[in-house]
Amino acid sequence: MRKTAAMTALLISTVLAVTGCTPSERPSDLPDGGAGVSQQAAPSSAASSSAAAPTTTAPAGPACTVDQVTVTGAAGQKPTVTIPASCSPPAELLSKDVVPGTGAAIKAGDQLQMHYALYTWSTKAENQASFGGSPFQTTLAKGQLIDGWVEGLVGMKQGGRRLLIVPPAKGYGASGKGDIKGNETLVFVVDAVKVGA
């Protein structure tokens, strides 16, 4: 009888030990015991998290027009750009001559000297600029520049200032570049310092 009671107690404790385990504590039937399988933490709700909420807000309203983005400052000087919060970024490339130039018009393949200021739509802040330094020298050609510049600068005249609103597909796409996140809409103010060699 003692032997039967001892066997029953052993069987019950084994069953309780195995069924009381969490899935990660149970023996695995994987060759390495499951050691090579990564586990993800369960997502936490914003209400239970002590981490700060993201500062980027979802776009509001209909798509902005080029006229809703304002540029102040004279050509040749660093501009200030105001991107409204009341509308969402446009899905297509938009351009507007803020100051019309009087010199040669830009065409594909031209050598260019340009000043520019880049703002990102999500932050509504300047990301980089060449004003105050030497002009950016480049050739207007696919593969040399983002498509937003290749398409958006054609027809701009030397001495002019142009606003370009570049959707992600014509900018840095889903992967982004450097500190510019993926799927970012880019807002450029570009001054054509010199067109041609």
N, C-alpha and C positions, 0 to 999 in steps of 0.2 A: 504494500500500500504506500509505503514511504517512497518507493521508487516511482510509482505512478504519480504521486503528488509532486515530486520533484520534477518529473518530465513535463507535467502539465504547467507548473509554474515557469519552467524554462520556455516552453512553447508560448505561453501568454506574454511573457516579457519580451520575447523576440518579435512577436506580432505587434505589440505596442511600440516597440522601438522603431520598427520599419514603418508602420503607418503613421507614427507621430512625426516623422521627418518632413521637412519642407521639400519641394521638388529639387532644390539645389543640394540638399543633404542626402538624398536617396542615391543609391549606387547607380551609376550610369552604364548603359549597355554600349556606349561608344568605345572604340579601341583605346583611346587615351583617358578614359574615365570622364570625358567631357571637359578636360582641362583646357583644350584648345578652342572651346566655344566661348565667345564673348557674350556677356550678358549686359543688357542695357537697363539703366535705371528707369523706373516708371516716371512718366512726365508728371510734374507737379503743377497745380493750378496757380494762377497769379495771386489768388487770395491767400494761399498758404505759404507762398514763397517770400522770403525776406529780401530777395535780390531786387534791385531797382528795375522798373519796367523800361523797355526800350524807349528811346527818345524820338525815334522816327514815327511819324503818324501817317496813317493811310491818306492817300490823296482825297481831297474833297471836291465834289461838284464835277461839272463837265470839263473836258479838256481845255486847257488854256489856249488862247490865240497868241500870236507873236506880239500883238499890241498890248497884251496884259503884262508882259515882262518889260520893266522899265530900265533904261540905261541912262545914267547921267555922267557928265564929264566930257571935256573937249577931246576931239581926235588927237592922238599923240600923248595924251595924259591917261593915267590909270583910271578906268571907269568904275562906277559903282552900279551894281545890278540889284534890282529888287524883283524877287520871284514871289508871286502871290500864293497865299495858302488857300484861297477860295476856289481854286480850280486844280485839276489834275494835270500831270505832264502829257503833252501831246504824243500821239503814237507815230507821227510822221515828222520828217525833217522840215523845220520852218526857218526862214531867213528874212531879214529886213535890213535895208541900208539905213543906219542911224544917221550917218553923215555920208552923202554921196561923194565919191571921188571924182577927180577931173582928169586923171591920167589914163594910162593903158588899162584895158580890161583884162582880167585874169582868164586864161584858158588852160585846158589840160596840157600838162607837160611844161608849163612855165616855171622858171626859177623865181622864188619868192623870198622876200624879207618881210616878216610879219611880227607885230606885237599882238599879244593875246592875254586875256584874263579868262580863266575857267572857273565856273561855279558849278556845284552839284545840286541837282534839284532837291534831293532828300534833305540836305543840310541847309540849303538856301544860303550857303556861305562860299567864299572864294576858296578854291583848292590850290591854285597856282597861277602865276602870272609872269610875263616877261617884261612888263613895263618897268622902267628904271634900270634896265640892263641892255644888252645888245639885242637887236631883233632876231627872232627865230628864223633861220635860213633853211629852206626846204624846196623840194620840187613837187608841184601839184600832180601827183600820180598815185594810182591805186597801189597799195602795198607799201607806200612811203608814209601815208597818212590815213587816219580813219576815214571811212566813207562819208561821214558827215561833213568833213572839210573838202574832200575831193569833189563832192556834188554841190556843197553849199557855197563854195567860194567862186565858182565859175561866174563870170560876168561882173564881179566886184572890181571897182576901179582903184588904181593907185591913189593914195591920199584919202581913201574912204574908210569908214568904220561900219562893220556889219555885225549884227546879232545873229547867232546861230543857235537853234534849239535842236539838239541831236538826241534822237531816241536811242535806247540801248542797241538795237540792231545795226545802227550806223555809227555806233561809238565803240565801247569796249565789251559789249555783249554780256552774256550770262557770267563770264568768268571775271570781269573787271580787270583792273590793272593797277598795280601798286596799292595806294590807299583809296582808290576809287572802287567801291564795291560793285559786284555784279548787278546787271540790270539797272544801272544808274542812267538817268537822263542828264545830259551834259548841256550846260549853257555857256557859250563862248561869246566874248566880244573880241572881234579881230580887227586890227588896223593894218591896212595894206601899205607898208612903208615903201616897198619897191617891187615892181612887177617887171620881170625879164632880167636878162643878164647884165 
